[in-house]
Amino acid sequence: MVLEVALIDVTPGHEDAFAAAYAQAHPIITSTEGCRSVRMTRGIESPSRFVLLVEWDSVEAHDVNFRQSEKFSQWRALIGPHFAGPPLVEHFIDVPA
């Protein structure tokens, strides 16, 4: 399992519109093969900052099954207009205890 973490800064004043767009876009990403779960969080100290957490089967599931598909274009068309700048996206793996 791979965790995608995306730090998304939203244009101030667009927070509610972004959240509404995310609600519309959520089924697009969750229906992607290899997507295990999707969660969006919002900053308390920085309410224009959101963190997207997506569990994928692999980096390839994210890059090939989603980013290289029409689904990504649909997803980005809904949420992208609210971005203050490009999101910072990285992938993480669990550290064994």
C-alpha positions, 0 to 999 in steps of 0.5 A, a space after each residue: 500500500 502507498 499513501 499519496 499525500 497532497 498539500 493543497 493551498 486554496 485561494 482564500 475565499 474559495 474554501 467552501 466552493 473547493 469543499 463542494 467541488 471535492 464532494 462532487 469529485 470524490 466518486 471519480 477518484 474512488 472508482 479508480 482501480 487500485 484506489 483503496 481510500 480517499 480522505 480530505 482534511 482541512 487546516 484549523 490554523 490555516 483554513 485555506 490549506 487542505 491535505 488529501 490522503 489517498 491510499 493506493 495499491 501502488 504508485 503505478 495505480 495512482 500514476 497510470 490508472 488515475 493520472 494518465 486517465 480521463 478521470 484525472 482531467 475530470 477531477 482536476 476540472 472540478 477542484 483545480 480552479 480553486 487552487 492558489 498554486 500547484 499542490 505538493 504531492 508525494 508518496 509514502 510507505 509504512 515503516 514497520 514497527 
